[in-house]
Amino acid sequence: MFQSFDDVSEKHLSAARVAQLREELARRRLDGFIIPRQDEFQGEYVAPYAERLRWLTGFAGSWGMAILMKDRGAIFVDGRYTIQVKQQVDTGLFTPKHLVEEPPAEWMEKELRSGEVLGYDPWLLTADQVVKFEKACAKAGAKLVPVTDNPIDAVWRDHPGRPDGTVDVQPTQFAGRSSADKLADVARALEKAEADAVVLTMPDSVAWVFNIRGSDVPYTPVILAYAILHKDGPAELFIDPAKLPEDTQAHLKNVAIVKSPGEIDAALTALGAARARVQIDPDWAPERIRALLANSGAAIVAGKDPCVLPKARKNATEQEGARAAHRRDGAAMCRFLCWLDEAAAKGDQTEVTVARKLAKFRFETGMLKDLSFDSISGAGPHAAIPHYRVSDASSLPLKLNEIYLIDSGAQYQDGTTDITRTVIIGTPTPEMKDRFTRVLRGMIGISRVRFPKGTCGSQIDILARLPLWMAGLDYDHGTGHGVGSFLSVHEGPARINKSDRTPLEPGMILSNEPGFYKQDHFGIRIENLLLVREAEPIQGGERPMHWFETLTLCPIDRRLIEPSIMSPDEIAWLDAYHARVRREIGPALEGNDLAWLDAACRPIG
C-alpha cells in the first residue's frame, strides 16, 4: 500500500548494460557520458522513464551522478548514501566518490585525459553545472559536448513511457491565495528584475503558482511541466491537454494558455526573436533551455526562481493546514507506536511489516493522499544507514534489545508531514541512551532558540551538533530541510546545515533532525517539523526576533533518555512538549491508545 518493497536495484544487470552503453558511445564517437540521477526538471523524485542512473548502475538513492568512460567509471553520492552505494553498485565498474570530498568537476579535472570527449544530455544538466564541467574538462584537455538524444534511452529496452496522470485543482481553501494573485506578484518581481518573462522549470513552482497538483512522480504531487510567465500578458503552461479534466481546464482558462510540451522550443525561440529579457534560474534550468534562449537572441537574466521564496513563506491558510495535518498525523503515529510496543515484543515483526502497518494507520485517517517519501524503516544495523531503503530482500526482523528507527511522512491536501522516531525494543545499553540523549538535546536546542531576523540555518546548525561534538561525535547530513504545503517534502530555499545562507523567514516550515549513526550497530534520529514565526518582543530586547513553533506532535521514547546529562531547561522543554502532545492528540485517541499516550507523555523531571 503506497510504498513498494521490491528490490529496485538491478546491480546484477549493470555489467551488461554498461557494455551496451559503451558500444553506443563508441558509435557516437564519445569517450564517456555523464549520467545524473535527476530528470529534466531536476526533481528529487523522478518518474520511471527518468531512472537512468538506477537502470545503469543499480544505485537507488535520491541523488547521485555517474560518469562512464571507455575503461573506467565513477559514481558520486553525498553523505547519506556512502554505505548504500557500495551495497547497490558494482564497484569494479564505478568507483564510489564522496560528492563533497571529490565532486564531479574535480574528478574530471584529475581523471580525464587530453583529447577525450565527454558527452552529456543538455536537458538533464543545469546551466550552472555545464559551466563548471566545461571548465574542468578544459583544464584536463578534454571536451564536453551536448548530445541531441540520450544514448541510454537508445539501449534501454522496454523504456517506460511518460506519466499520464490527471491534473487536479488545489482550491483556495487549502492554497490560501488565488493563482491570479500569485501571477501578479511574479509580474511585479519581473518588473523589479527588469525582465520581460521567466521560465519556470521546477515542477513544484509550476504547481504552486497555478494552484494545481498532479501525480507524475512518486510521493510529490507535482506536474512535470514547464511554464513561461510574462511581465505583461497571460502565462504559458506546457502540458499535455489530455491530462486536464474539465474542472482543471476551467480553472486554468483565465490564468494561462495551455500548450503541448513539444511547443516549448518554439516559445523560447520566439522570446529570442523578440529580443526579450528572460529570467532563468541557472541552478535549476536545463542547459537546453538556456542555449535555446541565448542562440535565438534573448538576453538571459540570471536570477532565482521568483516562486521559491513566496512558496516557502506559508500563508495563514497553509499554516493552519499544516497544524491540522500534523494533529491528524500525530494521532496516526501514536496509534502506530502503541501497536509497535506490543507487537515488537512478540518477535514476529520485520522492517517491512512495520512500515506497512504505519501506512495503514495513516490511510485510516480517511484523508491520506500518499506518503511523502519511502518510509525509512531500519532495525538494528540498518538504522545506522541514514537513507536506508527497505525491501522484501533486505528486511530485517525487529529484535529484542535493538533500536528501531522509522522516518516517514504523509501527503494530506492541507499539509505535508515528515517525522522520525527512534525507539528501543527491549532494554537499551548505556551507550544507546547516551547517544540518544545527545541527539535529543541537539533537537531541543534548535526547538528552543530565539534568533534575530536575518539569521540563516548555518548560524544555528551548531545548536543541534554541540552535544555530540562535546563527545567527539557528529552526523554526516544536514540538520533540516524546508517542507512544502502538499508539495515537496524537501523544499528550498532555506535549510539548517553547516553552509546554508538563506535567511529564515516567518511562514517557512523546516525539519529539525539531528542524528547519530554507529555503522553496523545502531542509528538514532529524532525529527520534528518547525514553523518560523515572529517572536513577541521581550523587555530590554533591541532587535526583531523569530522563534520556532513545533508542528510535529508525537512522544519521544522516554526509555532511551538519560536525564542526568540533560539540563533543567532541556527537561522542562521536553516535559512541556509532552504535555502539549497529550493535550492536542489525546482527544483523537481512546482505549489502549490513549493509555499508551498517557504513559508516553509522563514528565521526565
Secondary structure, 3 states (H helix, E strand, C coil): CCCCCCCCCCHHHHHHHHHHHHHHHHHCCCCEEEEECCCCCCCCCCCHHHCHHHHHHCCCCCCCEEEEECCCEEEEECHHHHHHHHHHCCCCCCEEEECCCCCHHHHHHHHCCCCCEEEECCCCCEHHHHHHHHHHHHHHCCEEEECCCCHHHHHCCCCCCCCCCCCEECCHHHHCCCHHHHHHHHHHHHHHCCCCEEEECCHHHHHHHHCEECCCCCCCCCCCCEEEEECCCCEEEECCHHHCCHHHHHHHHCCEEEECHHHHHHHHHHHHHCCCEEEECCCCCEHHHHHHHHHHCCEEEECCCCCHHHHHCCCHHHHHHHHHHHHHHHHHHHHHHHHHHHHHHCCCCEHHHHHHHHHHHHHCCCCEEEECCCCEEEEHHHHHCCCCCCCCCCCCECCCCEEEEEEECEEECCEECCEEEEEEECCCCHHHHHHHHHHHHHHHHHHHCEEECCCEHHHHHHHHHHHHHCCCCCCCCCCEEECCCCCCCCEEEEEECCCCCCECCCCCEEEECCEEEECCCEEEECEEEEEEEECCCCCCCCCCEEEEEECCCCCCCHHHCCHHHCCHHHHHHHHHHHHHHHHHHHHHCCHHHHHHHHHHCCCCC
